[in-house]
Amino acid sequence: MPFKAEPDLLAGPFGRRGSMGPKTMSLQTEGKPPPPKGPTGFRIEDRIGVHAPAEVIWEVIHDLSRWHEWNPTYPRAEGEVRIGNVLTLDLVLPGQSKQEIKARVLDWVPNEQLHWELKLMGGLIKTLRYIEITPLAEEGCIVDNGELFGGLMGPSLGRRMRGPVRRGFLAMNEALKERAEAVWAARKR
């Protein structure tokens, strides 16, 4: 007696006839590359609400020459905010000694974001530092201040330095909030 396959035996491993895997393309994505993956690694971040417009917050962030007046985490910042430019910064974290770093600007959008990268130990440690402004109202924003530790050794450094880095971001955010709100209050008078 010849063997007659049942319908489910004719299907591939994912239940479709002749299929060797799930269908991954739709009419909307066919022929297009997949969306880019975001950066990966160990993230440390602090967020704060600021009662000032994004433009005022950006002015304070963008003016590196005056960071020494308000920023306890980066009391010295030199350079020009332009993609590819190198910024020279003094990094002071709670409980740590001052460290000079040279970071390369990856991206910046006025009133929205500033991103820079730092590579240490020949690229074994790569960090992506970001300050992002999200408007909630005309006179109110959320500022995300964080760093993503990547590379082969970056995540372990991030886990080890989590406390001091988080406290540094918190101090910077509090100082940024105080400065931006004072600038905005003076302008409203």
HUHUNOR-V657719 format. One record per residue. N is the residue number from 1. RES is the residue in one letter. SS is DSSP state (~ for helix, > for strand, _ for the rest). Layout:
((N,RES,SS) (N,RES,SS))
//
This chain:
((1,M,_) (2,P,_) (3,F,_) (4,K,_) (5,A,_) (6,E,_) (7,P,~) (8,D,~) (9,L,~) (10,L,~) (11,A,>) (12,G,_) (13,P,_) (14,F,_) (15,G,_) (16,R,_) (17,R,>) (18,G,_) (19,S,_) (20,M,_) (21,G,_) (22,P,_) (23,K,_) (24,T,_) (25,M,_) (26,S,_) (27,L,_) (28,Q,_) (29,T,_) (30,E,_) (31,G,_) (32,K,_) (33,P,_) (34,P,_) (35,P,_) (36,P,_) (37,K,_) (38,G,_) (39,P,_) (40,T,_) (41,G,_) (42,F,>) (43,R,>) (44,I,>) (45,E,>) (46,D,>) (47,R,>) (48,I,>) (49,G,>) (50,V,>) (51,H,_) (52,A,_) (53,P,_) (54,A,~) (55,E,~) (56,V,~) (57,I,~) (58,W,~) (59,E,~) (60,V,~) (61,I,~) (62,H,~) (63,D,_) (64,L,~) (65,S,~) (66,R,~) (67,W,~) (68,H,~) (69,E,~) (70,W,~) (71,N,_) (72,P,_) (73,T,_) (74,Y,_) (75,P,_) (76,R,>) (77,A,>) (78,E,>) (79,G,_) (80,E,_) (81,V,_) (82,R,_) (83,I,_) (84,G,_) (85,N,_) (86,V,>) (87,L,>) (88,T,>) (89,L,>) (90,D,>) (91,L,>) (92,V,_) (93,L,_) (94,P,_) (95,G,_) (96,Q,_) (97,S,_) (98,K,_) (99,Q,>) (100,E,>) (101,I,>) (102,K,>) (103,A,>) (104,R,>) (105,V,>) (106,L,>) (107,D,>) (108,W,>) (109,V,>) (110,P,_) (111,N,_) (112,E,_) (113,Q,>) (114,L,>) (115,H,>) (116,W,>) (117,E,>) (118,L,>) (119,K,>) (120,L,>) (121,M,~) (122,G,~) (123,G,~) (124,L,_) (125,I,>) (126,K,>) (127,T,>) (128,L,>) (129,R,>) (130,Y,>) (131,I,>) (132,E,>) (133,I,>) (134,T,>) (135,P,>) (136,L,>) (137,A,>) (138,E,_) (139,E,_) (140,G,>) (141,C,>) (142,I,>) (143,V,>) (144,D,>) (145,N,>) (146,G,>) (147,E,>) (148,L,>) (149,F,>) (150,G,>) (151,G,_) (152,L,_) (153,M,_) (154,G,~) (155,P,~) (156,S,~) (157,L,~) (158,G,~) (159,R,~) (160,R,~) (161,M,~) (162,R,~) (163,G,~) (164,P,~) (165,V,~) (166,R,~) (167,R,~) (168,G,~) (169,F,~) (170,L,~) (171,A,~) (172,M,~) (173,N,~) (174,E,~) (175,A,~) (176,L,~) (177,K,~) (178,E,~) (179,R,~) (180,A,~) (181,E,~) (182,A,~) (183,V,~) (184,W,~) (185,A,~) (186,A,~) (187,R,~) (188,K,~) (189,R,_))
//
